[in-house]
Amino acid sequence: MANFILDNTASDINTALGKVLSPDTSPTQTDALVTSGGVKTYVDNAISGVSSDTTAIEADVAALQAGKTAGAVVTRTAQFSVSSESYQTIPLSVSRQNDFLSASGNNITITAGHYLMWHKFEWKSVGSGYTDWYRPQININVLSGDSNFFGSTANPFFPASGNRNWQTAVRLTAFYNYVSSDTTFRMQLRDDPAYDTNTQYIRNLSWLFLKI
């Protein structure tokens, strides 16, 4: 092999050999060499940390998904009727529980926070007058807490006219709303007080709450 003249000085070569003979045992921010064992230990520890972080993220995502897909549901399936011009409380039951909602009798309590919410129901009116004389009024009565949660513009449910046949109503009462404090309320029904007393009916009520 032909002779080859090195560009490095003897001092450079001595320094390089020193790095090979005495490598660092873990990666550092220098130009020193690192043992393969040190590299492996560093990578193993880094992967372990990533795994822990990923597990925590997965748990957070699962909790968020559970909160969205397993919202609380309040229902009234059986027919309920009112022949009164004063609000009467509609008996309700919790068909899907969540820790942000509780029930005491027909009073429902939700904890403070941000919500998506809507409800649907069937209703009809029976009376002797013209159809637009016996309209039902369905109201959400806030008993304590955030009295502005449902708002006057959304209540009561007041159709343009009554109807002797079952009608389906879907209400985006508060597609999004913020509850500033734990709030207790109930749903009530009455006959339109502007005219003679007639009978109002409601059934198949489903009320969904999603806390976000």
ABEGO torsion letter per residue (X at the ends): XBBBBBABBAAAAAAAAAAAABBBABBBBBABBBBAAAAAAAAAAAAAAAAAAAAAAAAAAAAAAAAAAABBBBBBABBBBBBBABBBBBBBBBABBBAABBBBEABBBBBBEBBBBBBBBBBBBBBABBAAABBBBBBBBBABEBAAAAEAAAOBBBBABBBABBBBBBBBABABBBBABBBBBBBBBBBBAABBBBBBBBBGBBBBBBBX
